[in-house]
Amino acid sequence: MKKLVVLGMGLCVALAFSSCKSSESAYKKAYEKAKQQELAEAPAAAEEVEAAPVVAAPVATAPAPAPVAGPVREEKVELVSGDGLKAYSVVCGSFGVKANAEGLKQYLDGQGYSAKVVYNPERNMYRVIAVSFDDRAQATQAKEEFKAKYPNRDDFQKAWLLYRVY
């Protein structure tokens, strides 16, 4: 009788372990899905930027300014902390957890920046903004200067421009 009970319990345990789902967490799946979506949108964002046609100018006039290089991502964001968000911003970090974004903001504040944290409800992401400008050319220049200031930080080398949509 005892052998039968032990055998039955062993069979139940074997069935219980074999019916378990994969050990992959829901967080990991969501993270990978967001990464794939972000990578898929990066080429699409690059295609959205069009170069202005070159118009021949008389020799006596000043040359036209060079077109601004680099893609700009458009997102509807809300200011969470910091002050004075303008149209074009240099984003140096994106987080799913607000506390992580606030930690990077404090680091940048300590480095002399007036950093801001914004929230994108469509993507459920907190963006950390180092600097913000009304002009795209100034924002692009600031992004390149920011990258040059931190050559050893791979995360800062991935800084990008955000255009705030209302």
Secondary structure, DSSP 8 states (H G I E B T S, - for coil): -HHHHHHHHHHHHHHHHHT---S--HHHHHHHHHHHHHHHHHHHHHHH----------TTS--------S-EEEE--EEEESS---SEEEEEEEESSHHHHHHHHHHHHHTT---EEEEETTTTEEEEEEEEESSHHHHHHHHHHHHHH-TT-HHHHT-EEEEE--
